[in-house]
Amino acid sequence: MTGETDRAGGAGPVTGPETGPGATGPGATDPAATDLAAPEAAPAPVPVPAIPILPYSRVVGQEDLKLALELNFIAPRIGGVLITGQRGTAKSTVVRAFALMSRGELPVTLPINATDDRVLGGWELDALMRGEAREQSGLLEEAHEKGLLYVDEVNLLDDHLVNIILDVVSTGVLSVQREGIAAARHLSFGLVGTMNPEEGGLRPQLLDRFGLMVTAAELDTEARHRMIMTVLTFEEELAEETSVWRADAAAEGATLKDALLAARTALPGVEVGEEIGRLCAEAAGRLSAVGHRGELVTAQAARALAAKEGAARVEPGHVRRVLPFALRHRRPESTHGGTFEWGPDDDARVEDLFG
């Protein structure tokens, strides 16, 4: 688990009612009713949350992981995020904290031993025993309702189920033809998968279907110290009936959510010039990216980043920032069981493209 104690890097002061996870009361004074000359009011304490997950705004480090989740939220056509990393690097914590911040509830989680019926839907067994034929929704339809599907240890899931999930994310259509059920449903949800490379990998075809891939980084000593103090503080605050600390963190999360929603709305208006398209193509060629999905995802992620930053058009810097996310798992060495690490050699192959 990781956390963040430096509030100076947060999303800003409370400017409206509290909307963060677990909040049941106002998080701040209404600016319209406040004298502009008066000092800023402190956020009101909030009750203990029903789901004790570290607030997203307090996560220490993991900037790449957080950015990838945010870009996929802004531009769902990116096609999901695969997070790789050693055990204990807070992969699950960050995903759940992001879901609570952005959607107000935990993601639909797919268990490793999930059956086809549980994933795709089927018949209600209790109803069948009474002689009634009643369909039961699967996890993919639940993800459509809640907005996010989380697959922990995706590399340990049966390949055919992973393929079905990725196909639905890509096409937006779930087609079921089994056990007397014939239906096609339009579904849309975000997808996040995590894996520990020590426990095995994914087939190249499945790797390629994830839009972005990031590595959960191990923290340096200073960040580890901040993480320890933040987690301890969070646990102490959970013991309190109300907490200004948690109210402040939730308010920052609400501000970030508003910014992400604004970026999603602005996304179609962000210009992607011919020169940016060529830059994405040339970078993919320099890195010998397998297939052609990588350069398209690069452009989509760069556009989402530009929207997040409030830019009117995509610039080379946006492309450079997202390039490792879009291409690290599409290089020949990665698709054949090699490392997913992005190193100086990779940077050197595209350095002159970005000046």
N, C-alpha and C positions, 0 to 999 in steps of 0.2 A: 504494500500500500504506500502511496506517496501523497504528499500534500504541499501546500504553499503557505508560508507565513507572511510574505512581503506584500502588504496591501497596496503599496505604492504602485505595483504593477497590475492592479486590478482594473476592472472595467469602469470604475468611476463611482462617485457618490450616489446614494439612493435618490432617485428623482420621481418615484411614483409608488403605487401600491405594490406590496410584495407579491411576487408570483412564483417564487422558487419552490423547489421540492419540499413538501412537508409543511409549507407555510399555511397558516389559517387566519392570519390577521394582517394588518397593514405593516409594511416594511419601512415606511418613511412618511414624513410630513408632505402633504400635497403642496407642490411649488406654487400653485395658483393662489393658495390661501396663506402664503408665507410672505412676510415683509422682506423685500429684497435686501434691505440693509441689515436684517437680523442675522446672527450667526447661524450657520448650517446646523439643523437639528440632527441628533444622533438617531440611527435607525432603532425602531422599537424592537424589543426582544421577541423572538418567536418560540412557539412550543417545540418540544422535542419531536423530530420528524418520525413518521411511521417507518421509514426505510433509512436506517443509519448508514448511509454511504457518504464518504468524504465528498464535500462539495467540489464540483468541477473547477471552480475558480481558485481552489486552494491546492490543486495538483502541482507538485514540484517538478520542474523539468519536463521531459517528454514532449518537447515542442513539435517535433515532426509528427508524432502520433496524434497530438491534438489538432494540428493543422490539417492532416489528412482526413480526420473525422469531420472537421468543419467544412472542408471543400466538398466532401461527398454529400453533406447535408445541403449545401448551397446548390450543387449540381448533381442530382441523383443519377443522371445519365452516365456519370463516371463509372458506375457499376460495382460499387462496394470497395471495402478496405480490408486487406489482409495484414494482420499484425504478427510479426514473428519476434521471438525473444525468449531468453532463458526463463525458467520458473522464478517467480518472486519479483518480476519487473513491473508489476502493477498493470498488466495488460487488461485483465478483467475489471479492475477497479476503475480505470480510466473510461472504459467503454460504458460501464453502468452509470458512472457519474455524468458522462456526456448525455446519455439517454434521459436521465432525470432532469438535467438542465434544459435540454432542447425539447423534450416531449412530455415531461412531467411524470413519467413512469418508467419502470424498468423495461428493457427490451424483451421481446419474446425470445426465449433461449431454447435452442435445439439440443436435446441430450444426445450423447454419443450413441446410445442404444435405441434411438428413435426408429420406429417401424414406418413402412410406407403409409399405413393407415394414419398414423399420428402426424406425418408430414403433409400428406396430400388430402386427407379427409377420407371418410368412409361411412359406414353405417353405425348408428348407435346400437351397441350390443343389448342394452337393457330393453330398448324398443323392439328389437328383433325377437327377443325372448317372449315378448307379449304379442308377437305376430304383426308388429307394425314396422313399416319401412320408413325410417327417418334418417336423413343424412346428418353427418357430424362434420363440422368444419375442422380442417387440419391446421397445423402451425403456420403454414404459409398464409392462410386467410387471416389468422390472428395477427400475423405480422403486418398484413395490409391494413388492418384496423388500428394497430398501435404505431405503425410507421417504421419499426426497426426489428430486424432479425439478427440475433447474435448466435454464432456457432463457435463455441469454445472447443479447442483441440480439433479443428476442422480436418486436420490431416489424419485423424483416427476414425473419421466417419466413412461409411461405405461410399465408394466413388460414384455409384449411380445416383445416390441421393444428393451428393454435392453437385453433380452435373445437372440434376433437375432444378435444384435451387438456383444455380447460376443462370440456367436457361430462362427461368421465370424472371429473374432480375433483369436480364438482357432484353427479353421480348415483351415483358409486361403481361404475359398470358400464361395461365396455368390450364393445361388441357389434361383432363382425367378421363381415361377409358379403361375401367376396371370394375369387376364384380358388380355388373349391372348399372354402374354409374357412367354416364357419358355427358360430360359438361366441359365448357371452356369459360374460364373466369378471368377478368382483367384485374390484375393485382399490381400494386406498386408499393415498394418498401425499401428502406435502406438495408444494406447488408454489411455486417462486420464479422470477420472470422479471425481467430487467433490460433497460433500453433507454436510449439516448441520444437525447433529443428532437431534437437537431440532424440526426439521420439519418432522421427521419420518425416518424409516430405510429402508433397502433393505431385501428382502427375503433371507434366508440363502443360497439357491441355487445360487442366483445371487452374493451374497457376495463372495462365494467360487470361482467364475469364474474370479474375479480380482486377478491377480498374487500377487501384493503387496498392502499393505494398510498402510498409514502413517497418523499421526495427525498433523495438522498445529498448531504449538505451539504458545502460547501467549508470548510476549517478556517481559523480565525483564526491570527494569527502565533504566539501562544503554543502553540496546539495543533499547528501545523505543526512547531514546534521539538521538542515532545515526540514527535511522530511520527517525525521524523528520528532522534532519539536512540534511540528504541525499535527501529526497523528496524535501525539499525547494531548495537545490542546483540544483537538476535536473530541477525543474520548472524555476529557474532563467536561467539556461543554455539553456533551450528551447526557451527563449526569445531572445537569441543571434543568429545572422545569422550563425555563425560558432562557434565551441566549442572544445577546447582541452580536456576538462573534458570528453565530450562524446566520443571523438576519443580514449582517453585512455581506457575508459570502453569497447568500442566496440573491441579494439585490444585485451584486456584480454579475451573477449568472443570468439573471433576468435581463440585464442590460446587454450582455453578450448575445442572448437569444434574439432579442429585438434586432441587433445588428446583423445577425445571420439571416433572419427572415427578410430584412431589407435588402441584403445582398442577393438573396434568391430572387426577389422581385426585380432587382436591377439587372440580373444576369443576361436576359435576352438583348438588352440594349448595349452591352459591352462589345466593342468592335474587335474583331480578329482579322487583322490585315493580311494581305498576301505574303508579306515578308515574314510574318509570324508563322504562317502555315509552312513556308519553306524552311524556316529555322527548326521547327519541330521535326520535319521530314529529314533534314540533314543531320540533326542530332541523333535520331534513331538509326540512321545509316552508319554514322561514325561508331556507334556502340553495337553495331551488328544485331540490332533488335530482331528477334524472331517474330515473323508475322507483321501485320500492319496495324494492330489494335493499339500498340504503344504510342505511336505518333498522334493518333486521334485522341487518346486519353490525355496525353501531354497538353494538347491544345485545350481540351475541356477543363482540365485542372487549372491551367494558367488563366483561363477566362474566369473561373470561379475565384481564384486568388485576386484578380484585378477587381472583380465585383466586391469582394470582401474589403479591399482597400479603398473602395470608392473611386476607382479609376474609370475613365470613359473608354479606354482601349487597352488591349493587352500589350505589354512592353517586353523586350527580351529578358529583363530581370524576373518577370513573372515566370517565364518559361524555365529559366535557370533554376529557380527555387523548387519547382515541382518535378524537374527532370528525374531525379533519383526515385521519386515515388512511382512514376509511371513506367520506368524502364529497368529498374534493378532486377525484377523477376522475369524479364524478357530477354536478357543477355544469354548467349549460348552457354556460358559456364553455369549460369543459374538454372537453366532449364534441364541441364544434365546432372543435377545433384550437387553442383558446386555451391559456393558461398553466395549469400544475398547481400553481403557487405558492399557498400559503395566507397571506393577508396581513391587515392590520388591518381592512380592510373586511369580511372574512369573520367575524372575531372580533366586530366591532360588531353584526352581524346576529343573533348568538345570545347576546350578552353578558348581557342581562337575564334569560335563562332560567337562568343559573347564579349570579345574584346579583352 
